[in-house]
Amino acid sequence: MHEVAEQKINEGLSLVPRLLIAFGSAAFGLVMVLVAPPTHKAPLFGGFAGFCFLIAVACVTRSRMRRIVGSLIGAALFTITLGYIGYELLNGPIVSGSRSEPSRVMAIVCFFAFGLPGIRYAWKARFGLSPSKSPDPSAT
């Protein structure tokens, strides 16, 4: 049963859901570019827009290029969540009054929910640079 489940997961999404995600992600990226304020926060908006555009590219590409872009996304998630943990350890409360407020506990939860799966994907995909004919973890 476990093998069948892993095979189905590794098949990835079909074309229509990938195109819907690509369109939505590209739209979010475009909105972030258009609403970026002319202040010191503009690079944050641009960074998030770039992240959204990477997701869109990963949805419409195939094979090696998808593994490369997916690995960049996974590594970015790992780096961002690691930075979030570091920031909260230095400045944040241990537990906040609500789950929507930043805290050390929420940073750790975020790391386990997004950072570790992101780096696991990047490791499994080998950034698309592996000469072996290993299957694409996100399917082709």
C-alpha positions as CSV (number, residue, x, y, z in Angstrom):
1,M,0.0,0.0,0.0
2,H,2.8,2.4,0.9
3,E,4.5,1.8,-2.5
4,V,1.3,2.6,-4.4
5,A,0.7,5.8,-2.4
6,E,4.3,7.0,-3.0
7,Q,4.0,6.2,-6.8
8,K,0.7,8.2,-7.0
9,I,2.3,11.1,-5.1
10,N,5.3,11.0,-7.4
11,E,3.1,11.2,-10.5
12,G,2.3,14.8,-9.6
13,L,-0.5,16.9,-10.8
14,S,-2.2,16.7,-14.2
15,L,-2.0,19.6,-16.7
16,V,-5.2,21.5,-15.7
17,P,-4.3,21.8,-12.0
18,R,-0.7,22.8,-12.8
19,L,-2.0,25.5,-15.2
20,L,-4.4,26.8,-12.6
21,I,-1.7,27.0,-10.0
22,A,0.7,28.6,-12.5
23,F,-1.9,31.3,-13.5
24,G,-2.8,32.1,-9.9
25,S,0.8,32.2,-8.8
26,A,1.8,34.5,-11.7
27,A,-1.2,36.7,-10.9
28,F,0.0,37.0,-7.3
29,G,3.5,37.8,-8.5
30,L,2.2,40.5,-10.9
31,V,0.0,42.1,-8.1
32,M,3.0,42.2,-5.8
33,V,5.1,44.0,-8.4
34,L,2.3,46.5,-9.1
35,V,1.5,47.3,-5.5
36,A,5.1,47.5,-4.2
37,P,5.5,50.7,-2.3
38,P,8.3,53.1,-3.2
39,T,9.9,52.5,0.2
40,H,12.5,50.3,1.8
41,K,10.0,47.5,1.7
42,A,9.9,47.3,-2.1
43,P,12.6,44.5,-2.2
44,L,10.4,42.3,0.0
45,F,7.5,42.7,-2.4
46,G,9.9,42.0,-5.3
47,G,11.3,38.9,-3.5
48,F,7.8,37.5,-3.0
49,A,6.9,38.3,-6.6
50,G,9.9,36.4,-7.7
51,F,9.0,33.5,-5.5
52,C,5.5,33.4,-7.1
53,F,6.9,33.6,-10.6
54,L,9.2,30.6,-9.8
55,I,6.2,28.6,-8.7
56,A,4.5,29.5,-12.0
57,V,7.6,28.4,-14.0
58,A,7.8,25.1,-12.0
59,C,4.2,24.4,-12.9
60,V,4.6,24.9,-16.7
61,T,8.0,23.3,-17.3
62,R,8.9,19.6,-17.5
63,S,11.6,17.2,-16.4
64,R,15.0,18.6,-15.5
65,M,13.9,22.3,-15.6
66,R,11.0,21.6,-13.2
67,R,13.4,19.8,-10.9
68,I,15.9,22.8,-11.0
69,V,13.2,25.4,-10.3
70,G,11.5,23.2,-7.7
71,S,14.8,22.8,-6.0
72,L,15.3,26.5,-5.9
73,I,11.8,26.9,-4.4
74,G,12.5,24.2,-1.8
75,A,15.9,25.7,-0.9
76,A,14.3,29.1,-0.6
77,L,11.6,27.8,1.7
78,F,14.3,26.1,3.9
79,T,16.4,29.3,4.0
80,I,13.4,31.6,4.8
81,T,12.0,29.3,7.5
82,L,15.5,28.9,9.0
83,G,15.8,32.7,9.1
84,Y,12.4,33.0,10.7
85,I,13.5,30.6,13.5
86,G,16.7,32.6,14.0
87,Y,14.8,35.9,14.1
88,E,12.2,34.6,16.6
89,L,14.8,33.0,18.8
90,L,16.5,36.4,19.1
91,N,13.5,38.7,19.3
92,G,10.2,36.8,19.6
93,P,8.1,35.5,22.5
94,I,8.1,31.8,23.2
95,V,4.4,31.5,22.6
96,S,2.1,34.2,21.4
97,G,-1.6,34.7,22.3
98,S,-2.8,33.5,18.9
99,R,-1.6,31.2,16.1
100,S,-1.5,34.1,13.7
101,E,1.1,35.9,15.8
102,P,4.8,35.2,15.3
103,S,6.5,33.3,18.1
104,R,9.3,30.8,18.6
105,V,6.8,27.9,18.6
106,M,5.2,29.0,15.4
107,A,8.6,29.5,13.7
108,I,9.5,25.9,14.6
109,V,6.1,24.7,13.3
110,C,6.6,26.6,10.0
111,F,10.1,25.1,9.7
112,F,8.8,21.6,10.0
113,A,5.8,22.3,7.7
114,F,7.6,24.1,4.9
115,G,11.4,24.2,5.4
116,L,12.1,20.6,5.9
117,P,9.9,19.4,3.1
118,G,11.4,22.0,0.8
119,I,15.0,20.9,1.5
120,R,13.9,17.3,1.2
121,Y,12.6,17.9,-2.3
122,A,15.8,19.8,-3.3
123,W,17.9,16.9,-2.0
124,K,15.7,14.3,-3.7
125,A,15.7,16.2,-7.0
126,R,19.4,16.9,-6.8
127,F,18.7,20.4,-8.2
128,G,18.0,18.6,-11.6
129,L,21.7,18.2,-12.1
130,S,22.1,14.5,-11.3
131,P,23.3,12.6,-14.3
132,S,21.3,9.5,-13.2
133,K,17.9,8.8,-14.8
134,S,16.2,8.9,-11.4
135,P,12.5,9.7,-11.5
136,D,11.4,13.3,-11.1
137,P,10.0,13.7,-7.6
138,S,7.4,16.1,-8.9
139,A,6.7,13.9,-12.0
140,T,7.1,14.9,-15.6
